Amino acid sequence: MQGTEILIILQWWASLFILGFSCLPLTFKIFPNFADRGYIFSKILGIGILSYIAFVLGTFHILAFSRTSVILVLVFIFAINWFFAKGIKESFRKVSRIIIFEEIIFLVAIFVWSYVRGTNPEIRGLEKYMDFGFINSILRSSYFPPKDMWFAQESINYYYFGHLAVAALTHLSFIKSSITFNLSIATIFAFTLVGSFSIGANLFAQTKKRIPIIAGITTAIFVSFGGNLQTIYAFFSSHSGDVSPPIWKLIFSPSSFPNSYWYPNATRFIDRTIHEFPIYSFVVSDLHAHVLSLPFVILAIALLLSIFKAGALNRYLIIFFSFILSILYMTNTWDTVTYFFLASSVIFYIQWKNNSLGSAVLYLLLILSSTFIFILPFSINFQPFTSGIGIICAPQFLQNLGSLGPFLFEADHCQRSPLWQLLTLYGFFLFWILAFVLFIKKETFKTLKNADIFIIFLIVLSIALIILPEFVYIKDIYSGHYRANTMFKFVYQAFIMLQISSAYILIRLVSKIKETKIIDITTLVVLIFGSLLSVLVFLYPFFAVNSYYNGLKTYSGIDGEQYLETLYPADYAAINWLNKNVKDQPVILEAQGDSYSDYARISSNTGLPTVIGWPVHEWLWRGSYDPVAPRVLDVKLIYETMSRESAKNLIEKYDISYIYIGYMEGEKYSVAEDKFKELGKVVFESGGTKIYKIN
């Protein structure tokens, strides 16, 4: 890592530090019963509040989204927070050691994952073009909703708030987006690591000094690095085909370790589904919705833990939790449902303990109404692209009915996960849950520790999230993979909560042994088997990082666009020219192509809208292929027609300002270029690539 890159990372960290410092008084008030006063969450709060204010101002055309406006909002946040700050110096002094420790770990984590990304920094592959395009489009936007870079003349119809947060940090840090993309992944990794540390430590905050630190470190490792038991296939003979057979049908072959183990299989183990988890996300490094929501998810869990520890409800804190729910809705909508139900458990329990169960409903109504108000600026321009709740294996008489209200009863939709596959994915958690049951079986619900109850809530909700996709699915366009997204969104959150729970249970068992200085045979067996299972789970990052990053052998830097200079030098020069010389968001025509390909590279890397980018993605976002199909044909016609008038009419239809002709356009279309010479002039040319500006 070069000195200039170290300085860039420090510059990025300084922006986060200032943002966190600005929200420190608010954080200390929200987390008064946390041993670290929730210090790490001040940065996440800062990002959320800064981005939300900038978003609202931009949505209602009060203040244009720009570097200047972002800085002004930061000054406002700082002034409000510190004007009302009281007694913060004394609070800070009491927790200064743990704060310094967390800050050091946070910075080190950013450097570590920045280095990992630097060995394969390309913003290319999977859905990186989509995420990078959103960020670049938002950076070019003055007001919201931002323009869809892959569907000219329309706005983004996706939950893009997380991308907006990255754009805001890009403005604030004075670093270009091709670098902040990778730094954002490193930062989310750091937030997950240190945020989990804070949650784990504060679950044991009132025990002996060493235990919270050990609990925090254990929780951080479990959440940030844990995989699943699918790594056991590395010890068995290789198999062919996309679907893994049961291991008892394979030959135990440790001498050939790791056989043909491929790390993505752990996230696609159940046929036609997706079941990812954080370390996989960090490795493949898409800045996708479920990844961008991770810091806010950790914040939501921490805030509910703080409320739970307080044992009393405060309506202002409930409203603030609603604000976090609204950010989750705008970043990764599915998470709102999950953490509303977790909040419901906490609220009902607290009110039951306080003999005020009836008012629990009022607090839930307060959450719902407040969340609705907070998301209103987003929802007025967002059209959900799901179309009902499907019932898996619906009886024939319901299939004949077709639908009933929001419920769908589709034929040939009867896919369920075999038990052995579920045990492979979640057996690690089930083991610790059973250990927990054995551990607390002699206690009554009322004599359990508060932290035990909170962990029970996490476990029950997580199990429900894992079971739900076996019975229902949220209908989208993917007919052959109809429950993939439902499983993906639900079990991702289940994984996070179960990793927190597993770490807690482990430390609870170990701390009990330390207290009593007695270890019975059951506890000994649990610890031995738990250790063996942990080895399998923590093999995953070893496999994934080595595979995706080629063993971290070659460091290339943290600029995610640099690969273009080597692979596609003409495109690289054109993209730089466009970013330097073209202001605002005029429409540029480029070749369209399949999702996950290199098509739509110009719009993605510049934020300039094109007529149509990845058609299947737009099909999902628009809810139908009908508005997409004509654009695909029109793009082809504009490039290939020899008729000047036909091309002109379509150019005017989509208000196209620039025509891009590069190697991919030449490969896909029989480009009739002469008409463009009549309709405009060449403003850029390099290595056979041309950009025409339409007159």
VOGU-3710 file (C-alpha; in Angstrom, 3 decimals, decimal comma):
1> mqgteiliil> 0,000/0,000/0,000  1,512/3,299/-1,141  1,853/6,391/1,006  -0,735/8,294/-1,051  -3,280/5,528/-0,470  -2,578/5,513/3,266  -3,271/9,252/3,277  -6,501/8,742/1,313  -7,704/6,129/3,818  -6,832/8,450/6,708
11> qwwaslfilg> -8,694/11,256/4,935  -11,736/8,982/4,653  -11,450/7,934/8,297  -11,140/11,594/9,363  -14,445/12,361/7,617  -16,099/9,522/9,529  -14,478/10,627/12,779  -15,741/14,215/12,391  -19,205/12,944/11,519  -19,219/10,658/14,564
21> fsclpltfki> -17,894/13,396/16,839  -20,701/15,668/15,649  -23,278/13,130/16,880  -21,496/12,133/20,076  -23,840/13,990/22,491  -26,900/12,368/20,895  -25,259/8,944/20,977  -24,397/9,246/24,659  -28,040/10,098/25,407  -29,350/7,163/23,385
31> fpnfadrgyi> -26,956/4,628/24,927  -26,603/5,758/28,567  -26,512/2,169/29,853  -23,852/0,931/27,412  -20,377/0,573/28,892  -18,960/2,390/25,846  -21,965/4,761/25,635  -22,510/3,352/22,138  -19,493/5,268/20,838  -19,097/3,379/17,546
41> fskilgigil> -22,745/4,034/16,699  -22,150/7,795/16,679  -20,596/7,404/13,221  -23,520/5,347/11,923  -25,983/7,837/13,405  -24,015/10,630/11,778  -24,162/8,973/8,363  -27,882/8,290/8,714  -28,838/11,776/9,925  -26,588/13,601/7,447
51> syiafvlgtf> -27,850/11,556/4,507  -31,485/11,821/5,537  -31,432/15,604/5,943  -29,640/16,014/2,604  -32,164/13,627/1,049  -35,204/15,502/2,374  -33,771/18,880/1,352  -33,057/17,530/-2,115  -36,421/15,781/-2,460  -38,387/18,947/-1,702
61> hilafsrtsv> -36,010/21,128/-3,761  -35,007/23,172/-0,721  -31,257/22,679/-1,133  -29,454/20,993/-4,011  -27,388/17,909/-3,221  -23,750/18,920/-3,499  -20,495/18,953/-1,566  -21,339/22,400/-0,212  -24,799/21,371/0,995  -23,443/18,200/2,626
71> ilvlvfifai> -20,875/20,254/4,548  -23,566/22,768/5,579  -25,752/19,930/6,885  -22,783/18,565/8,842  -22,192/21,979/10,427  -25,878/22,114/11,363  -25,742/18,639/12,941  -22,606/19,570/14,874  -24,111/22,833/16,142  -27,393/21,267/17,283
81> nwffakgike> -25,690/18,339/19,014  -23,106/20,325/20,910  -25,406/23,208/21,787  -27,512/20,815/23,863  -24,572/18,746/25,131  -24,395/18,584/28,923  -22,017/16,598/31,062  -20,476/14,892/28,057  -16,896/15,580/29,154  -17,386/13,605/32,352
91> sfrkvsriii> -19,127/10,774/30,493  -16,354/10,694/27,917  -13,672/10,593/30,597  -15,289/7,542/32,217  -15,335/5,513/29,012  -12,317/6,976/27,235  -10,287/3,749/27,312  -12,894/1,603/25,623  -13,596/4,413/23,132  -9,928/4,613/22,150
101> feeiiflvai> -9,827/0,819/21,852  -12,887/0,794/19,574  -11,535/3,634/17,445  -8,226/1,859/16,925  -9,957/-1,406/15,983  -12,255/0,509/13,632  -9,346/2,190/11,845  -7,321/-1,021/11,650  -10,349/-2,851/10,227  -10,722/-0,223/7,487
111> fvwsyvrgtn> -7,033/-0,575/6,596  -7,186/-4,387/6,635  -10,183/-4,693/4,337  -8,942/-1,853/2,121  -5,803/-3,918/1,607  -7,889/-7,025/0,881  -9,935/-5,086/-1,677  -6,731/-3,679/-3,093  -5,753/-7,149/-4,298  -8,883/-7,242/-6,502
121> peirglekym> -10,345/-3,723/-6,496  -12,313/-3,898/-9,748  -15,783/-2,378/-9,679  -16,890/-5,031/-12,112  -18,744/-8,339/-11,969  -21,849/-9,471/-10,085  -23,910/-6,336/-9,410  -21,131/-3,794/-8,952  -22,047/-1,918/-12,138  -25,555/-1,421/-10,796
131> dfgfinsilr> -24,393/-0,183/-7,383  -21,662/2,038/-8,838  -24,111/3,467/-11,348  -26,554/4,397/-8,592  -23,816/6,162/-6,635  -22,553/8,063/-9,676  -26,069/9,046/-10,708  -26,763/10,380/-7,210  -23,480/12,312/-7,256  -24,617/14,024/-10,451
141> ssyfppkdmw> -28,072/14,745/-9,013  -29,112/18,096/-7,633  -32,504/16,902/-6,491  -34,208/13,597/-5,753  -35,306/11,031/-6,728  -32,120/10,533/-8,753  -32,273/9,592/-12,413  -32,057/5,929/-13,332  -28,791/5,605/-15,260  -30,219/2,542/-17,058
151> faqesinyyy> -33,662/3,873/-17,917  -33,403/7,367/-19,361  -36,136/9,872/-18,480  -37,160/7,920/-15,373  -35,976/7,987/-11,770  -34,451/5,096/-9,809  -37,185/2,777/-8,563  -35,109/0,937/-6,006  -34,237/1,374/-2,329  -31,241/3,608/-2,951
161> fghlavaalt> -30,765/5,398/0,390  -27,603/3,412/1,190  -26,121/4,458/-2,145  -27,061/8,041/-1,313  -25,185/7,699/1,985  -22,065/6,593/0,084  -22,509/9,566/-2,258  -22,800/11,928/0,730  -19,589/10,503/2,221  -17,931/10,835/-1,180
171> hlsfikssit> -18,777/14,538/-1,187  -17,711/14,951/2,428  -14,375/13,167/2,054  -13,299/14,896/-1,208  -12,379/11,471/-2,630  -13,560/10,207/-6,025  -16,287/7,579/-6,156  -14,159/4,815/-7,713  -12,137/4,837/-4,481  -14,947/5,502/-2,004
181> fnlsiatifa> -16,785/2,478/-3,421  -14,052/0,191/-2,065  -13,540/2,258/1,079  -17,274/1,934/1,793  -17,028/-1,863/1,717  -14,061/-1,669/4,104  -16,021/0,701/6,353  -19,106/-1,522/6,446  -16,815/-4,384/7,431  -15,357/-2,201/10,188
191> ftlvgsfsig> -18,814/-1,104/11,399  -19,983/-4,716/11,510  -16,882/-5,782/13,410  -16,839/-2,988/16,009  -20,644/-2,666/16,231  -20,901/-6,392/16,981  -18,124/-5,974/19,523  -20,161/-3,292/21,281  -23,335/-5,411/21,325  -21,490/-8,505/22,586
201> anlfaqtkkr> -19,638/-6,565/25,268  -22,769/-4,787/26,486  -24,697/-8,026/26,816  -22,207/-8,790/29,607  -21,578/-5,200/30,704  -22,305/-5,767/34,399  -20,107/-8,820/34,843  -16,397/-8,924/35,632  -14,212/-6,565/33,593  -12,555/-9,139/31,362
211> ipiiagitta> -15,718/-10,940/30,300  -17,330/-8,024/28,360  -14,127/-7,521/26,344  -13,847/-11,241/25,560  -17,574/-11,365/24,752  -17,223/-8,358/22,482  -14,282/-9,832/20,591  -16,023/-13,205/20,268  -19,218/-11,608/18,952  -17,258/-9,455/16,505
221> ifvsfggnlq> -15,477/-12,516/15,124  -18,647/-14,615/14,916  -20,688/-11,973/13,062  -17,938/-10,639/10,795  -16,082/-13,837/9,862  -18,454/-16,759/10,484  -19,621/-18,987/7,655  -21,689/-22,146/7,856  -21,109/-25,880/8,063  -21,157/-26,330/4,295
231> tiyaffsshs> -17,350/-26,176/4,502  -17,503/-29,822/5,589  -17,645/-30,666/1,868  -13,977/-29,698/1,645  -13,189/-32,947/3,474  -15,188/-35,129/1,063  -14,591/-36,232/-2,496  -15,424/-33,818/-5,277  -18,799/-33,940/-6,987  -20,189/-32,625/-10,244
241> gdvsppiwkl> -23,318/-30,609/-10,892  -24,757/-27,437/-9,399  -26,583/-29,178/-6,552  -24,487/-30,738/-3,768  -25,444/-34,290/-2,800  -25,671/-35,285/0,875  -22,192/-35,875/2,283  -23,063/-39,459/3,178  -23,144/-40,130/-0,561  -19,571/-38,889/-0,932
251> ifspssfpns> -16,246/-40,404/0,118  -14,422/-38,951/3,125  -11,183/-37,666/1,605  -9,244/-35,412/4,001  -5,976/-36,143/2,197  -7,332/-34,236/-0,829  -8,470/-31,254/1,271  -10,043/-28,958/0,134  -11,031/-31,157/-2,823  -13,016/-28,947/-5,238
261> ywypnatrfi> -14,623/-26,766/-2,582  -16,003/-23,530/-4,035  -16,996/-20,859/-1,525  -20,156/-19,501/-3,290  -21,788/-22,919/-2,839  -22,327/-22,078/0,827  -24,710/-19,315/-0,311  -26,480/-21,334/-3,060  -26,580/-24,711/-1,311  -30,366/-25,096/-1,445
271> drtihefpiy> -31,415/-25,375/-5,082  -32,733/-22,180/-6,696  -32,329/-20,091/-3,543  -29,912/-17,586/-2,022  -28,787/-17,680/1,601  -25,874/-15,290/2,010  -24,163/-13,979/5,140  -21,860/-11,025/5,944  -18,391/-12,491/5,269  -19,505/-13,599/1,792
281> sfvvsdlhah> -20,774/-10,047/1,185  -17,493/-8,530/2,308  -15,535/-10,864/0,040  -17,508/-10,316/-3,178  -17,898/-6,627/-2,233  -21,064/-5,563/-4,032  -22,391/-2,365/-2,462  -25,850/-3,889/-2,620  -28,863/-3,009/-0,481  -28,444/-5,819/2,071
291> vlslpfvila> -24,787/-4,830/2,567  -25,408/-1,093/2,794  -28,032/-1,732/5,472  -25,621/-3,702/7,699  -24,441/-0,736/9,829  -28,053/0,348/10,387  -29,066/-3,231/11,208  -26,349/-3,422/13,864  -27,474/-0,007/15,123  -31,125/-1,156/15,313
301> ialllsifka> -30,195/-4,235/17,352  -27,991/-2,150/19,651  -30,711/0,462/20,170  -33,257/-2,218/21,064  -30,742/-3,759/23,460  -30,279/-0,357/25,111  -34,050/0,066/25,455  -34,308/-3,481/26,795  -31,557/-2,887/29,371  -33,291/0,305/30,518
311> galnryliif> -36,463/-1,691/31,234  -38,655/1,310/30,462  -39,986/2,917/27,299  -39,319/6,475/26,276  -41,497/7,816/23,478  -38,681/9,991/22,099  -36,402/6,967/21,900  -39,207/4,991/20,267  -39,580/7,737/17,661  -35,842/7,680/17,092
321> fsfilsilym> -36,001/3,916/16,586  -38,708/4,628/13,997  -36,209/6,872/12,238  -33,738/3,951/12,080  -36,542/1,714/10,752  -37,242/4,279/8,036  -33,577/4,246/7,009  -33,746/0,448/6,829  -36,865/0,744/4,660  -35,154/3,119/2,242
331> tntwdtvtyf> -31,940/1,078/2,211  -33,206/-2,523/2,210  -36,973/-2,528/2,645  -37,282/-6,107/3,872  -35,288/-5,347/7,038  -38,002/-3,019/8,301  -40,363/-5,931/8,884  -37,714/-7,978/10,704  -36,734/-5,281/13,174  -40,279/-4,100/13,699
341> flassvifyi> -41,051/-7,583/15,011  -37,940/-7,561/17,196  -39,017/-4,180/18,555  -42,506/-5,576/19,189  -41,020/-8,376/21,316  -38,978/-5,900/23,343  -41,888/-3,505/23,846  -44,375/-6,188/24,897  -41,884/-7,723/27,300  -41,009/-4,401/28,951
351> qwknnslgsa> -44,650/-3,423/29,302  -45,508/-6,884/30,658  -42,780/-6,490/33,281  -44,123/-3,042/34,129  -47,753/-4,271/34,346  -48,727/-2,001/31,474  -49,297/-4,449/28,650  -52,199/-2,497/27,197  -50,029/0,491/26,293  -47,675/-1,717/24,260
361> vlylllilss> -50,058/-1,469/21,305  -49,910/2,330/21,523  -46,112/2,235/21,308  -46,294/-0,033/18,265  -48,729/2,362/16,638  -46,305/5,179/17,427  -43,518/3,240/15,664  -45,684/2,560/12,619  -46,973/6,113/12,291  -43,542/7,695/12,880
371> tfifilpfsi> -41,871/5,345/10,402  -44,557/6,169/7,825  -43,867/9,887/8,241  -40,091/9,446/7,973  -40,321/7,356/4,787  -42,884/9,609/3,120  -40,315/11,654/1,120  -39,017/8,357/-0,293  -42,274/6,458/-0,751  -43,988/9,196/-2,794
381> nfqpftsgig> -41,537/8,418/-5,601  -41,108/4,672/-5,040  -43,291/1,952/-6,507  -42,834/-1,460/-4,798  -42,004/-4,115/-7,384  -43,418/-7,125/-5,565  -46,896/-8,349/-6,408  -48,206/-10,466/-3,567  -47,463/-13,171/-1,023  -47,229/-16,625/-2,541
391> iicapqflqn> -48,151/-19,758/-0,593  -45,793/-22,682/-1,115  -47,487/-26,032/-1,824  -50,935/-24,470/-1,834  -53,780/-27,063/-1,897  -55,404/-27,697/-5,268  -58,675/-25,948/-4,365  -56,706/-22,771/-3,581  -54,719/-23,106/-6,798  -58,046/-23,167/-8,629
401> lgslgpflfe> -58,925/-19,935/-6,842  -55,648/-18,336/-7,975  -55,491/-15,548/-5,420  -57,256/-14,109/-2,412  -56,389/-10,552/-1,461  -52,588/-10,285/-1,357  -52,168/-14,075/-1,214  -51,249/-16,036/-4,341  -51,807/-19,757/-4,892  -49,642/-20,652/-7,870
411> adhcqrsplw> -49,405/-24,121/-9,374  -46,012/-25,854/-9,486  -44,724/-23,736/-6,611  -43,953/-26,451/-4,096  -40,244/-26,239/-3,410  -39,133/-26,871/0,159  -35,686/-27,357/1,631  -34,623/-30,865/2,681  -33,943/-31,053/6,416  -30,322/-32,132/5,879
421> qlltlygffl> -29,660/-28,989/3,860  -31,143/-26,753/6,561  -29,036/-28,555/9,173  -25,930/-28,018/7,055  -26,599/-24,293/6,833  -27,843/-23,691/10,357  -26,604/-26,685/12,353  -23,933/-24,559/14,017  -26,589/-22,275/15,453  -28,887/-25,145/16,373
431> fwilafvlfi> -26,053/-26,684/18,369  -25,580/-23,532/20,459  -29,332/-23,076/20,868  -29,628/-26,621/22,256  -26,643/-25,937/24,524  -28,418/-22,809/25,752  -31,605/-24,775/26,452  -29,602/-27,317/28,479  -27,898/-24,509/30,330  -31,058/-22,628/31,387
441> kketfktlkn> -33,446/-25,596/31,772  -33,420/-25,326/35,570  -34,352/-21,650/35,536  -37,787/-20,094/35,147  -38,527/-17,328/32,675  -38,648/-14,764/35,493  -35,279/-15,757/36,973  -33,357/-15,585/33,716  -30,944/-12,719/33,201  -32,171/-9,828/31,084
451> adifiifliv> -29,551/-10,593/28,455  -30,812/-14,196/28,290  -34,314/-12,948/27,461  -32,992/-10,638/24,751  -31,042/-13,517/23,210  -34,175/-15,695/23,313  -35,989/-12,999/21,330  -33,183/-12,994/18,737  -33,264/-16,795/18,498  -37,047/-17,098/18,153
461> lsialiilpe> -37,237/-14,384/15,505  -34,319/-15,904/13,590  -35,893/-19,355/13,561  -39,120/-17,809/12,262  -37,181/-16,071/9,459  -35,569/-19,369/8,455  -38,882/-21,256/8,492  -40,964/-18,636/6,646  -39,462/-19,234/3,149  -40,520/-22,873/3,488
471> fvyikdiysg> -44,160/-21,765/3,475  -44,411/-18,356/1,800  -42,559/-16,209/-0,726  -42,831/-12,628/-1,872  -43,770/-12,665/-5,547  -41,333/-11,028/-7,997  -40,332/-11,613/-11,634  -38,126/-14,658/-10,986  -40,612/-17,449/-11,639  -38,040/-20,266/-11,562
481> hyrantmfkf> -36,405/-18,925/-8,402  -39,574/-17,669/-6,794  -38,447/-17,961/-3,177  -34,811/-16,928/-3,696  -35,183/-13,273/-2,726  -37,495/-14,061/0,174  -35,042/-16,549/1,633  -32,115/-14,240/0,901  -33,500/-11,226/2,726  -34,883/-13,124/5,706
491> vyqafimlqi> -32,045/-15,525/6,473  -29,393/-12,817/6,074  -30,840/-11,128/9,145  -31,347/-14,476/10,884  -27,661/-15,228/10,377  -26,591/-11,957/12,020  -28,854/-12,431/15,039  -27,907/-16,093/15,434  -24,191/-15,298/15,329  -24,707/-12,746/18,106
501> ssayilirlv> -26,686/-15,363/20,037  -24,106/-18,122/19,504  -21,277/-15,913/20,738  -23,345/-14,948/23,778  -24,142/-18,582/24,619  -20,500/-19,604/24,311  -19,295/-16,834/26,628  -22,164/-17,517/29,034  -21,049/-21,154/29,344  -17,372/-20,302/29,733
511> skiketkiid> -18,045/-17,555/32,295  -20,220/-19,951/34,311  -17,336/-22,423/34,442  -15,017/-19,657/35,635  -17,457/-18,669/38,366  -18,135/-22,170/39,694  -14,726/-23,647/38,772  -16,667/-26,818/37,992  -17,117/-28,408/34,584  -19,552/-31,290/34,226
521> ittlvvlifg> -19,483/-33,859/31,439  -22,323/-32,191/29,495  -20,576/-28,838/29,429  -17,298/-30,505/28,436  -18,974/-32,287/25,508  -20,635/-29,042/24,425  -17,337/-27,163/24,418  -15,479/-29,901/22,524  -18,134/-30,277/19,826  -18,630/-26,513/19,731
531> sllsvlvfly> -14,908/-26,078/19,058  -14,992/-28,607/16,207  -18,011/-26,967/14,616  -16,376/-23,538/15,025  -13,343/-24,753/13,063  -15,641/-25,646/10,151  -17,467/-22,320/10,330  -14,282/-20,253/10,436  -12,682/-22,130/7,575  -15,036/-20,196/5,318
541> pffavnsyyn> -13,201/-16,841/5,181  -9,972/-18,746/4,496  -11,538/-20,387/1,427  -13,413/-17,300/0,234  -10,631/-14,727/0,581  -8,020/-17,012/-0,951  -10,259/-17,791/-3,912  -11,648/-14,336/-4,679  -8,428/-12,464/-3,957  -5,976/-15,059/-5,264
551> glktysgidg> -4,354/-15,553/-1,883  -3,775/-11,772/-1,481  -0,666/-12,160/-3,648  -0,878/-9,046/-5,802  -1,803/-5,614/-4,521  -3,232/-3,342/-7,224  -4,493/-0,319/-5,297  -7,943/0,795/-4,136  -9,144/2,609/-7,254  -11,935/0,429/-8,632
561> eqyletlypa> -11,807/1,946/-12,124  -8,110/1,352/-12,722  -8,677/-2,035/-14,383  -10,301/-0,212/-17,310  -7,001/1,417/-18,221  -5,479/-2,024/-18,801  -8,425/-3,994/-20,200  -10,344/-1,285/-22,050  -8,035/1,751/-22,418  -10,287/3,527/-24,928
571> dyaainwlnk> -13,313/3,163/-22,639  -11,211/4,352/-19,729  -10,166/7,482/-21,607  -13,761/8,108/-22,719  -15,159/7,697/-19,205  -12,579/10,131/-17,831  -13,431/12,603/-20,597  -17,150/12,347/-19,885  -16,679/12,746/-16,134  -14,504/15,800/-16,689
581> nvkdqpvile> -16,395/17,550/-19,476  -20,086/16,620/-19,230  -22,092/18,264/-16,477  -25,519/17,351/-15,135  -27,163/14,255/-16,638  -27,742/14,409/-20,391  -28,672/11,059/-21,957  -25,930/8,989/-23,594  -26,630/6,069/-25,921  -24,572/2,896/-25,450
591> aqgdsysdya> -25,041/-0,807/-26,118  -27,347/-2,661/-23,754  -26,807/-6,239/-22,670  -27,282/-9,002/-20,146  -27,148/-8,510/-16,403  -23,767/-9,106/-14,729  -21,974/-8,450/-18,020  -19,771/-5,488/-18,999  -22,630/-3,895/-20,902  -23,881/-0,530/-19,636
601> rissntglpt> -20,320/0,225/-18,502  -20,380/3,876/-19,568  -23,562/4,814/-17,733  -22,385/2,898/-14,661  -19,004/4,591/-14,510  -20,304/8,093/-15,218  -23,846/8,227/-13,814  -25,090/9,487/-17,181  -28,445/7,891/-18,040  -28,662/5,633/-21,069
611> vigwpvhewl> -31,782/4,447/-22,881  -31,636/0,934/-21,412  -28,866/-0,748/-19,420  -29,400/-4,243/-17,974  -32,944/-5,129/-19,186  -33,689/-7,873/-16,626  -32,823/-5,558/-13,734  -35,111/-2,897/-15,161  -37,773/-5,543/-15,651  -37,593/-6,226/-11,894
621> wrgsydpvap> -37,637/-2,556/-10,912  -40,445/-1,625/-13,316  -42,537/-4,686/-12,402  -43,041/-5,619/-16,058  -41,026/-6,212/-19,211  -43,494/-4,169/-21,259  -41,776/-0,787/-20,797  -38,347/-2,403/-21,242  -38,749/-4,377/-24,487  -39,331/-1,382/-26,832
631> rvldvkliye> -36,175/0,305/-25,590  -34,043/-2,725/-26,428  -35,326/-2,623/-30,005  -34,984/1,166/-30,230  -31,323/1,097/-29,185  -30,586/-1,484/-31,868  -32,456/0,570/-34,458  -30,646/3,815/-33,623  -27,266/2,163/-34,115  -28,134/0,104/-37,187
641> tmsresaknl> -30,599/2,117/-39,258  -29,258/3,964/-42,269  -32,206/6,338/-42,140  -31,213/9,687/-40,718  -34,863/10,529/-39,985  -35,586/7,266/-38,147  -32,511/7,754/-35,972  -33,360/11,415/-35,360  -36,911/10,614/-34,259  -35,706/8,055/-31,728
651> iekydisyiy> -32,916/10,347/-30,518  -35,516/13,032/-29,887  -37,857/10,516/-28,244  -35,258/9,732/-25,563  -33,654/13,200/-25,584  -30,245/11,690/-26,369  -27,329/14,129/-26,271  -24,382/11,783/-26,875  -23,849/8,651/-28,974  -21,150/6,277/-27,771
661> igymegekys> -19,476/3,949/-30,258  -16,939/1,628/-28,677  -15,798/-1,961/-29,090  -18,954/-3,433/-27,431  -21,247/-1,385/-29,663  -19,260/-2,566/-32,697  -19,502/-6,185/-31,557  -23,244/-6,112/-30,844  -24,561/-3,954/-33,660  -23,881/-3,351/-37,344
671> vaedkfkelg> -23,297/0,326/-36,660  -24,300/2,641/-39,502  -22,157/5,574/-38,429  -22,631/7,977/-41,337  -25,985/9,288/-40,067  -24,371/10,373/-36,787  -21,960/12,588/-38,750  -24,992/14,437/-40,070  -26,795/14,573/-36,715  -23,832/15,692/-34,619
681> kvvfesggtk> -20,065/15,927/-34,345  -17,274/13,864/-32,815  -16,236/15,353/-29,471  -14,043/12,464/-28,338  -12,006/9,865/-30,216  -9,463/7,332/-28,958  -8,404/3,877/-30,186  -11,453/3,441/-32,408  -13,897/4,673/-29,757  -15,921/7,759/-30,617
691> iykin> -18,435/9,959/-28,848  -20,801/12,018/-30,989  -22,511/15,064/-29,535  -25,942/15,506/-31,121  -26,597/18,978/-32,517
//
